[in-house]
Amino acid sequence: MPMKGQFPTQFVLFRLANEEYAFDIGTIKEIQDLQQIAKVHRTPDYIEGVMNLRGKLVTVIDLRRRLGLLAKPPNASTKIVVIDAADAPVGFLVDEVTEVATILPEAVEPPPAIVAQGIEAAYVLGIAKYGERLITIIDPIKILDLSVEGDAKGGGTNG
C-alpha cells in the first residue's frame, strides 16, 4: 500500500553496516567530513560527543549505536549528517553518504507489521524500493525524541 499525502521525494541515502537508510533532504542542514569530536563524559554511549561547527556546538550521535548496531571505528568514508533540531544542530555519524536520490511516493511502503510494533515504529517512515535496493526511510527528529525519552529511563555512559 503506497504512502499518500505530502511525502517528500528527495532523500540523502547513507549506509550503516550493510544496510541503506535515508533522511528527507529537507531535514538536513549539511553533510560534514569527520572532524575532531570532544567526548562528553556521563552521556549515553551513543552520544559520540560535541564538535565545533563554525562557532556552534553540535552534539554528535553515533547512529549505529543509537539503532542498536555494532559500533565501528570511523574511517575516510565516515560522514556527519547535520540536522537542525529544536534546541541546537545535531550531527549523526554514518558510515558513508552514498547519494541524493529521488524516490517517488508510490515506491515507498509502510514498514512491515513486526517493525511497526517495536520501537522502530516511532522513527521508521517507510521502506523504499529503489531499483533493486531496499532503503529504510527514517525520521531523524523522532530518533532524537526517542533519545530523550530513553535517557530518562537510563542509558549507558561514556564514563
RASULGI-V775262 format. One line per field, one symbol per residue. ss: DSSP state (H for helix, E for strand, - for the rest). A space follows every 10 residues. Layout:
ss=???
//
This chain:
ss=-E-------E EEEEEE--EE EEEEHHHEEE EEE----E-- ------EEEE EEE--EEEEE EEHHHH---- --------EE EEEE----EE EEEE-EEEEE EE--HHHEE- --HHHHH-HH HH-EEEEEEE --EEEEEE-H HHHHHHHHHH HH-------
//
